[in-house]
Amino acid sequence: MEHFAFNKKNAPKPWNQRIYISRLNKVFGIEEPNIDHTLKPWPCKPRKRSCLSSADFVLDLPTLNYSNVPEILDWSCNDFLVAALGNGYHMWDWGSQTVSGKGYSIHNFNSCKFDPRGELLLLGTDMKEIEVHDNTINKRISLGTCVCPKRGCTRGMVASFTRKSELISHFRKVPGRRGLAIHSVRISPDAQFAAITTLYSKEVLIVTWPYLKPFHVFEFEDSFTTTITWHPWRNCLLGRGAVTKCKQAHVSMCFPPSGKIEEAVLPGSGYSLDTMLFSDTTGELAISLYDRDKGLLHPKSSSSLLVMSDMKTVVDLWKDEGRIELNRVVTMIFSPDGTKLATATSGEDLIIWNFLPETKQKEKPRRKYNFSAIPVYMDALTHKRVLR
């Protein structure tokens, strides 16, 4: 047996220490402890009773079927709901239940997104232009141009811009070749990574943000990606929704730093997972499913919404039985307080759901301070004489 002597000068690095410990364990016949490398369930506060229900609030979304991308809906931190339809967008003030503004452009919009402070609205057009609008005046304040070689087609190109629509960096998935069109791009909560998916793809690409350097690629064999979403409470936990070749809904949890993947197939066959989103308030996962077999005869009563607390537990479920006639859900977004869920359907409807019960906080009664009481008392005490 070899003898090793360590002191402050020749102390090994942590990795060398692990190798040395493993060698000692082999010499003395000590079994190494089994470490579970599987991903833990995502953090959340599951509900104790069913809360998901329709709020009986429906808005019309004309020309929604002409859009080929789902990024046409967003809800700002100031409680404003925006929908980009055709070459215009409409902003709805949820607090006052009124239309707060409208905006138009020469070209059609493909996506819309509020900035984190709710001051600006970013709009992407089909002519490779990025428009930044001010929400107070509903007018464009800056304009940027994408680096796509062809107008109106991404072809695997992703670019990052500043708040003033200045180009930071651009990235092509397959350099020198015409790649597939980008389906969705999601930025992590800590703004360190960006997840990218393409149409009819079996992989998810992770790049650094905002310089778009390749970091990791998650590859899947038997499923096609339909949607991706980051968990709001963890910096590097990405959820992926997909559909398998056997027409089953598939959910995966990916951890980019280690490259680990945890997968689960939702029960039932013939379902299509259209979209899913994590709740910022509870950490639960809201999923929209569509029954393809039933949809051939009853397209308006084949959708269902379910809420999951982990890969195998469904804590809430809403299934359409012909009461609301919910069409296929295209996209969904949560309200700032997390109590409402807005869904845009293929039937050009915007439906607001009760996701959580509203918190009715009683305002504390404010004390009325009479700032003239002390001077009046001093005047009466000194007989209106000034004491110095």
C-alpha positions in Angstrom: 0.0 0.0 0.0 1.3 3.4 -1.0 1.6 6.1 1.6 0.5 9.6 0.8 1.4 12.6 2.9 -0.5 15.9 2.5 0.4 19.3 3.9 -0.6 22.9 3.1 1.9 23.1 0.2 0.9 20.0 -1.8 -2.8 19.7 -0.8 -4.8 18.2 -3.7 -7.7 19.9 -5.4 -11.3 18.8 -4.6 -11.4 16.4 -7.6 -8.1 14.8 -6.6 -9.4 14.4 -3.1 -12.4 12.5 -4.5 -10.1 10.2 -6.4 -7.9 9.6 -3.4 -11.0 8.8 -1.2 -12.3 6.3 -3.8 -8.9 4.6 -3.9 -8.9 4.2 -0.2 -12.4 2.8 -0.2 -11.3 0.2 -2.7 -8.2 -0.8 -0.7 -10.1 -1.2 2.6 -13.2 -2.7 0.9 -15.6 0.1 1.9 -18.7 0.4 -0.3 -19.3 3.9 -1.6 -22.7 5.3 -0.7 -25.3 5.3 -3.5 -26.1 8.8 -4.5 -29.4 9.4 -6.2 -28.7 11.5 -9.3 -32.3 11.8 -10.5 -34.0 15.2 -10.6 -36.2 16.0 -7.7 -39.8 17.2 -8.3 -40.0 20.8 -9.1 -40.7 23.1 -6.1 -44.4 24.1 -5.8 -47.2 24.8 -3.3 -49.9 22.4 -4.4 -53.5 23.4 -3.9 -55.7 21.6 -1.4 -59.0 21.9 -3.3 -60.1 22.4 -6.8 -60.0 26.1 -7.9 -59.9 25.9 -11.7 -63.1 27.2 -13.3 -64.2 29.5 -16.0 -64.7 33.2 -15.1 -67.4 33.5 -17.8 -65.3 36.3 -19.4 -64.7 35.9 -23.1 -63.2 38.4 -25.6 -63.1 38.1 -29.3 -59.8 37.6 -31.1 -60.4 38.2 -34.8 -57.9 37.0 -37.4 -56.2 34.8 -34.9 -56.4 31.8 -37.2 -54.2 33.6 -39.7 -51.3 33.6 -37.3 -48.9 30.6 -37.5 -47.1 31.4 -34.2 -48.5 31.3 -30.6 -46.7 34.3 -29.2 -49.6 36.8 -29.7 -50.7 37.2 -26.0 -49.0 38.7 -22.9 -50.0 40.1 -19.5 -47.9 42.9 -18.0 -47.0 43.5 -14.4 -49.2 46.6 -14.5 -52.3 44.4 -15.1 -52.6 45.1 -18.9 -53.5 42.3 -21.3 -52.3 42.7 -24.9 -53.2 40.7 -28.0 -51.4 41.2 -31.3 -53.8 40.5 -34.2 -52.8 41.1 -37.8 -51.1 44.5 -38.2 -52.5 45.9 -34.9 -52.5 45.2 -31.2 -55.2 45.8 -28.6 -54.5 46.5 -24.9 -57.0 45.7 -22.2 -56.9 47.2 -18.7 -58.0 44.3 -16.5 -58.5 46.6 -13.4 -61.0 49.0 -15.1 -62.3 46.4 -17.6 -61.8 48.8 -20.5 -59.7 49.1 -23.7 -56.7 51.2 -22.7 -54.9 51.5 -26.1 -54.4 50.4 -29.6 -51.5 50.3 -32.0 -50.9 49.6 -35.6 -48.1 48.9 -38.0 -47.6 48.5 -41.7 -46.7 44.8 -41.4 -48.4 41.9 -39.5 -47.3 41.1 -36.0 -45.9 37.6 -35.2 -45.2 38.1 -31.5 -45.6 40.5 -28.6 -43.9 40.8 -25.2 -43.9 43.3 -22.4 -40.7 44.2 -20.7 -40.3 43.2 -17.0 -41.2 46.7 -15.8 -44.3 47.0 -18.1 -43.2 50.2 -19.7 -42.4 49.0 -23.2 -44.0 46.5 -25.6 -41.8 44.6 -28.0 -43.4 43.5 -31.3 -42.0 41.3 -34.0 -43.2 41.6 -37.6 -43.2 39.2 -40.5 -40.8 41.5 -42.4 -37.8 40.8 -40.0 -38.4 44.0 -38.0 -38.5 44.5 -34.2 -40.6 47.4 -33.0 -40.5 48.9 -29.5 -43.7 50.8 -28.5 -44.2 53.0 -25.5 -47.3 51.9 -23.5 -48.2 55.4 -22.4 -48.6 56.8 -25.9 -49.1 53.5 -27.8 -46.6 54.6 -30.5 -43.3 53.2 -31.8 -40.2 54.7 -30.3 -37.5 52.5 -31.9 -37.1 50.1 -34.7 -34.6 47.2 -35.3 -33.9 44.9 -38.1 -33.1 41.2 -37.8 -30.2 39.6 -39.6 -32.2 37.0 -41.4 -31.1 36.6 -45.0 -34.7 36.4 -46.2 -37.6 38.5 -45.1 -40.4 36.9 -43.1 -38.5 33.7 -42.5 -36.2 32.9 -39.6 -34.6 29.7 -41.1 -33.0 28.8 -37.7 -31.7 32.3 -36.9 -31.9 33.8 -33.4 -30.9 37.3 -32.5 -30.7 39.4 -29.2 -31.4 43.1 -29.0 -31.2 45.8 -26.4 -34.1 47.9 -25.1 -33.3 50.4 -27.8 -33.6 47.6 -30.5 -29.8 47.5 -31.0 -28.4 44.2 -32.1 -26.3 42.4 -29.5 -25.6 39.0 -31.1 -27.1 36.5 -33.5 -26.9 32.8 -33.8 -27.8 30.2 -36.5 -28.6 26.7 -35.4 -26.9 25.1 -38.5 -24.2 27.5 -39.8 -24.1 27.8 -43.6 -27.3 25.9 -44.1 -31.0 26.7 -44.2 -32.3 25.4 -40.9 -35.9 24.9 -39.8 -38.0 27.8 -38.7 -37.7 28.8 -35.0 -40.8 27.7 -33.1 -40.2 29.3 -29.7 -37.5 31.0 -27.6 -37.7 31.1 -23.8 -35.3 33.0 -21.5 -34.5 31.6 -18.0 -35.6 33.5 -14.9 -32.0 34.6 -14.1 -31.4 35.6 -17.8 -28.4 33.3 -18.1 -29.8 30.8 -20.7 -32.2 30.7 -23.6 -34.0 27.6 -24.7 -34.7 27.3 -28.5 -36.9 24.9 -30.4 -37.6 24.5 -34.1 -40.7 23.2 -35.9 -41.0 19.4 -36.0 -37.8 19.0 -33.9 -36.9 16.3 -31.4 -34.3 18.4 -29.6 -34.0 21.5 -27.4 -31.0 23.8 -27.8 -29.6 25.7 -24.8 -27.5 28.9 -25.4 -26.2 31.6 -23.2 -28.0 34.9 -22.9 -27.6 37.5 -24.4 -24.5 36.5 -26.4 -26.1 33.2 -27.7 -23.2 30.9 -27.3 -24.0 27.1 -27.6 -24.2 25.5 -24.1 -26.1 22.2 -24.3 -28.4 20.2 -26.6 -31.2 17.9 -25.2 -32.0 15.2 -27.7 -35.2 13.1 -27.6 -35.8 10.0 -29.7 -39.5 9.3 -29.7 -41.2 12.6 -29.2 -41.6 15.9 -31.0 -41.4 19.2 -29.1 -44.6 21.3 -28.9 -43.8 23.7 -26.1 -41.2 24.7 -23.5 -41.3 26.7 -20.3 -38.9 27.6 -17.5 -39.7 27.1 -13.8 -39.9 30.6 -12.1 -38.5 29.4 -8.8 -35.4 27.7 -10.1 -32.8 29.2 -12.4 -32.1 26.2 -14.6 -35.1 23.9 -14.7 -36.8 23.7 -18.1 -40.1 22.0 -18.8 -40.7 20.4 -22.2 -44.1 19.3 -23.6 -44.1 16.9 -26.6 -46.2 14.3 -28.4 -44.8 10.8 -29.0 -45.2 8.7 -32.1 -48.0 6.7 -30.4 -50.0 10.0 -30.0 -49.3 10.3 -26.3 -48.7 13.5 -24.3 -45.1 13.6 -23.0 -43.6 15.8 -20.3 -39.9 16.2 -19.6 -37.9 18.2 -17.0 -34.4 19.2 -18.1 -31.5 20.6 -16.1 -29.0 22.3 -18.4 -25.9 22.5 -16.1 -25.8 18.7 -15.6 -27.6 17.6 -18.8 -30.0 15.4 -16.8 -33.5 14.6 -18.0 -36.6 13.2 -16.2 -39.4 12.1 -18.5 -43.0 11.0 -17.9 -45.9 10.0 -20.2 -49.3 11.3 -19.3 -52.0 8.6 -19.0 -54.3 8.1 -22.0 -53.7 7.9 -25.7 -54.7 10.1 -28.6 -54.0 13.3 -26.7 -52.0 16.2 -28.0 -50.2 18.5 -25.6 -50.6 22.0 -27.1 -49.1 24.3 -24.5 -48.1 24.4 -20.8 -46.9 27.0 -18.4 -45.6 27.2 -14.8 -47.4 29.4 -12.3 -45.3 32.1 -10.7 -47.4 32.1 -7.6 -47.7 28.4 -6.8 -45.1 26.7 -9.0 -47.7 24.3 -10.4 -47.7 23.3 -14.1 -50.8 24.2 -16.2 -51.2 21.9 -19.2 -53.7 22.0 -22.1 -54.6 18.7 -23.8 -56.6 18.1 -26.9 -58.4 14.7 -27.7 -57.7 14.1 -31.3 -60.1 11.2 -31.8 -63.0 13.0 -30.1 -62.1 16.2 -31.9 -63.0 14.7 -35.3 -66.6 14.7 -34.3 -66.8 17.3 -31.5 -64.0 19.8 -32.0 -65.5 22.3 -29.5 -65.7 19.9 -26.6 -62.4 18.0 -26.8 -60.0 20.2 -24.8 -59.1 19.9 -21.2 -57.0 21.8 -18.7 -55.1 20.1 -15.9 -52.8 21.3 -13.1 -49.9 19.1 -12.0 -47.7 19.4 -8.8 -45.2 16.8 -10.0 -44.6 14.4 -12.9 -47.3 12.0 -11.7 -49.8 14.0 -9.6 -52.7 15.9 -11.0 -54.1 18.4 -8.4 -56.8 20.0 -10.5 -58.7 19.2 -13.7 -61.2 20.9 -16.0 -62.8 19.0 -18.8 -65.1 20.5 -21.4 -68.5 18.8 -21.5 -70.0 21.1 -24.0 -70.8 23.9 -21.6 -68.3 26.5 -22.7 -67.3 24.9 -26.1 -63.6 25.4 -25.5 -61.7 25.1 -28.8 -58.1 24.0 -29.1 -55.9 26.2 -26.9 -53.1 28.0 -28.8 -51.4 29.8 -26.0 -51.8 30.8 -22.3 -50.6 33.4 -19.9 -51.0 34.1 -16.2 -52.1 37.4 -14.6 -49.5 39.2 -12.4 -51.1 38.0 -9.1 -51.5 34.5 -10.5 -55.2 34.2 -9.8 -56.3 34.4 -13.5 -55.3 32.4 -16.5 -55.9 33.7 -20.0 -56.1 31.3 -22.9 -56.4 32.0 -26.6 -58.1 29.3 -28.6 -58.3 28.3 -32.3 -62.0 29.5 -32.2 -60.6 33.1 -31.9 -61.7 33.4 -28.3 -59.9 34.8 -25.3 -61.1 33.1 -22.2 -60.2 34.2 -18.7 -60.1 31.4 -16.1 -60.1 31.4 -12.3 -56.8 29.6 -11.5 -56.6 30.5 -7.8 -59.1 32.1 -5.4 -58.7 35.9 -5.1 -57.0 37.1 -2.0 -59.2 39.6 -0.3 -56.9 41.5 2.0 -58.7 43.9 4.3 -57.2 47.3 4.4 -56.2 48.5 7.9 -58.1 51.6 9.0 -55.8 54.6 8.8 -55.5 56.7 11.8 -56.5 60.3 11.4 -53.8 62.6 12.7 -54.9 66.2 13.6 -51.7 68.1 13.2 -53.3 71.3 14.6 -54.2 69.8 18.0 -50.8 70.3 19.6 -50.5 74.0 18.6 -54.0 74.8 19.8 -53.3 73.1 23.1 -50.0 75.1 23.5 -51.8 78.3 22.7 -54.4 77.6 25.3 -51.8 76.7 27.8 -49.6 79.8 27.3 -52.5 82.2 26.7 -51.4 82.7 23.2 -48.0 83.8 24.3 -44.9 82.6 22.5 -42.3 81.0 24.8 -38.7 81.3 23.9 
